[in-house]
Amino acid sequence: MKIGFIGLGRMGSGIAMNLLKAGHDLVVYNRTPGKTKALVSQGARAATDVADACRGDVVITMLADDAAVEGVTFGDKGVLASLRPGAIHISMSTISVALSERLAATHAKAGWRYVAAPVFGRPEAAAAGKLFIVAGGEPDVVEVCTPLLGAIGQSVFRVGAEPQLANLVKLSGNFLTASVIEALGEAMALVGKAGIDRREYLAFLTSTLFAAPVYKTYGGLIAEEHFEPAQFAAPLGFKDIRLAIAAAEGYGVPMPLASLLHDRFVRLLAQGGNELDWSAIGELAAKDAVANFA
């Protein structure tokens, strides 16, 4: 299949490489041209602009936020203006429910096909083709995309014909992950200040009641205070919590824990945490306790 891929950040590069390995004809575009070199060396072609990446059967966008997606999608040489008849736009970005609704409506009006397919997993999972994908869109269109999604992920969860529901699931999942990070940080601060080794504590937790990967991954980062280099930067985590709160307001659902997480991110960023991994909010409780861990 002829695929255009736009957005070669930490996640996008791994996803694009797996599509290339699966034998697809890949054209890649990134605002910073240097990020295309590794893929071009493996057989991809570098697009000259966004429009050049939209000449195939599918164009995939994997971008940081709403503003980036809007900038690439709309405009005279954007995705909407450049797709060929019958082509599909797959948006894998973590964006607001409101923007996903707008994208679905504008694509439908233009006669183009659109699927929202945000992913769960860190960059190492993207590189290994082990992402979990949430897909929203017309069933026949999602079906066409299934082989592509299978090349980059280990499972696909279909949520229905409304693309924005996939984005809602993604935001709710990131809210839950941030909640786990905060809870782990508070628990580790408590036992650590009492003199219990945080690594041994984590080993006990993750071999008994909390064996899920999210506890092992983020618990390990907190226990080791390993927040650099960021695999998922704190500003992006903050963005996702803000979007989850906005979605909750739209649906009339109170989320008091999300408000607490919002404030934790405000504090982390205000204290210079812009370059840290989002798991660094899990260290704030220890700082509050003025603990001195060995």
N, C-alpha and C positions, 0 to 999 in steps of 0.2 A: 504494500500500500504506500502511496506517496503522502508523506506527512511533513508538515511544517511545524517546527517547535520554537516557541518564543519564550525566552526567560531561562537563562542558564546559571541560576544561582546554585546554592548548595544542594537543593532538592532537584531542580530542573536538569542539572548536568547528569546526575545519576539516572534519572528517568529517561532522558534522551539517549544515553549510551545503551540502555537495555533495549530500547526500540531499535536501535541500529544493530545490536547483536541479534535481534530477532529477525533480521533480514529486510527491514523496511527501508524504503528510499527516503532518506531524511535530509531536510533542509533546515538549518538552524539560524536563529537570529537572537542577538543580545545587544543591548544598548552599548555595552563595553565589548568591542569586537574581539579582544584577546581571549575571551572566555569560549570562543568557538574553536580554538586551535586543537584542543584534544580530540574533539569530535570529528573535525575535518581530517585529522591524521588517521582516523579509523574509517573514513569513507563518506562522511556527511559533506554536504555543501553549505557554505556560509551564504546566507541571504544578504542582499545589499540593503534591504529595508523590510519593514513589516509586510508590505504588499507582496514582496518577492517570496515571502514565506507562506503565502496564502494561495498558491497556485495548484496545490495538490488536492487529494481527497479529504484530508483532515488537517486542521490546524489546532495545535494544543498550546494553550497559554498557561504558564506557571510563574506568576508574578507576586510581588510582595504584599500589595494592598489594593484597596479600591482605586486610588488615584492612578496607580500603574496600569491596572486593568482598563480603566476608562481611557487613559492616554493611548493605549495600544489598540483598543477596540473601535473607538469613535474617531471621526475625522476623515479627511479626504483620502488618505492612504492607509487607513486603519483596517482592521479585520473585516468589519461590516461592509466596507466599500470595496474590498478586494477579493472576497471569497468567490469561487467559481460556482455555477449552478450545481446543486446537489451535494456540495461540500458540507462538512460538519465542523463546528467549532466546539472543542472540548475545553472547558475552563477548569483547571485543576487548582486554581488559586483559592486561598482562604479569604473570602470576601463577605461583605454584609449580605443579609437576606434581601435588603432593599435593592442593592445593585444587581443581585442575581435575578430578581424579578424583572428589573429593567432590561437586563440582557436577554432574558427569555422573550420578553415582549417585542423588543426591537429586532431580534433575529426572526421571529415569527412574521412580523410585519414586512421584513425584507425578503421573506421566502427562504431563509436559511435555516439549517438544522442546528440545534444547540443542546449540549449536555453539560451539566455541572458534575464534576467528578473530583472533589477534594480528597485528600489522602491523609491517612494517619501513619506516622512513622518518622524517624529522624533520618538524616542524610545517609547514615550507614545502611538503613533499610532500603532507601531509594536505590543506592548503588547495587545492593544485592537482589533487587527485584522482589522485595518482601513487604511492600507497602500493603496497607488495608485501604480499600477504595470505596467511597460512598458515591453512587451514581444516581442522578435524577434527570429525567427527560422522557420523551415519548418512548414507549417500550421498543418499537421497531428501530429507533435510532440508537438507543442504548445497546441493542442486540448487535448492530453493526460494529459498535465500538468495543464489544466484549473481547475480541482477540487482542486488540491493542492493550486494553487494561490488564489482560492476563499476562502480557509480556512484562509488566512492570510491578504487578502486585500478586499477593498470594490469595486474595479473595476480594470479591466485589459484592457490596451490599446495595441492593436496589431499593430506593425509597418511593418510587412512583413517578408520575408523569410531570410533576412540577419541579423544575430544576432547583429552585430555592430551598426545597426541603433537604437536599443534600448538603447545602451550606449550613442550614440550621443544625443538622446532625453533627457536622464538623465543629461548629462553634460550641455546641453542648459538650462534645468530647474534649475539646481543649479546656473548657471550664472545669470539667471533672479532673483532668490531668493537673491543672494548676491547683485545684483543691487538694489533691494528693500531695503535691510538692509542699504546700503550706502545712498540711497536717504532719507530714514526715519531719519537716523542719522544727515544728513545735515539740513533737515527741522526742526528737534527738536532743534538742536543747535541754529538755527536762532531765532525761537520763544522763546526759553528758555532764550536766552541772552536779549531778549526784555522784559522779565518778565512774559511771559505767562506760566502757569503751564503745564508742558509737559504731564502729565496724562490726564488733561482735554482736551488738544489739541488732544491727541490720541483718546480719547472717541468721540470727534466730528468727526474726520476723519473716524473712523471705523464704525460710525453709519450713514455716509452719502456717500461720494464719494468712499471710500476705505474700503468696508465692507468685503473684502476677508480675509480668515483665515491667510494668510501670513502676512498681515499688522497687524492684531490683535496679533498674536503670537510674531513676532519679534519687533513690536512697543512696546509691553508690556515689553519685555526683556530690550530694550534700555531705556525706560522711568524709569524702576525700577533699571537700572544698574545691572541686575541680570545675570551675565555671568559665575557664578560658582555654582554648578558643571556643567561642559560642557556636554550638550547632544549631540552636534556635535562639536568636538574640532576644534579649529582654524587651526591646521596643515592639517586637512582633507579638510576643506573648501579651503585652499590655494592650496592643491593638485588638487582639482576639477577645480579650475580656470585655473591652468597650463594646465590641460588636455583639457579644452575647447579651450584654445588658440592654443594648438598643433593641435586639430581637425580643427580649423578655418584655420590654416596655410595649412593643408593638402587639404582642399577644396578651398583654395584661397579666403577666406572671411575675410575682415578686421573687427576687433572687438575692436575699440578703448576703449570702456567702460571696456572691460575685462582687458585691459592693466592697466587702472586706478585701478581696483580692485586688480590686481596682486600686485601693489605697496602698496596698503593699507594693504594687508596681510603681505607683507615684513616688513612694519613698525611695525605692531602689534606684530609680532613674534620677531623682533629685540628688542622690548621693553619688552620682557618677557611674551608675551601672549600665550605661548604654551599650557597652561592648561585651557585657557578660551574658552567659546563657540564662534563659528565663528561670532555670532552676535555682538561681541565686536568691530568689525570694525565700527559699527554704533555709537560708542562713540568717535571715533577719531576726528570728526568734532568739538564736544564740547571742547575737549582738545585743538584743534587748536585755538578755540575762547577764550581760557583762561576764560571760563565762570564759575560762581559760582552759581550752582543751589541749591535751597533750598531742 
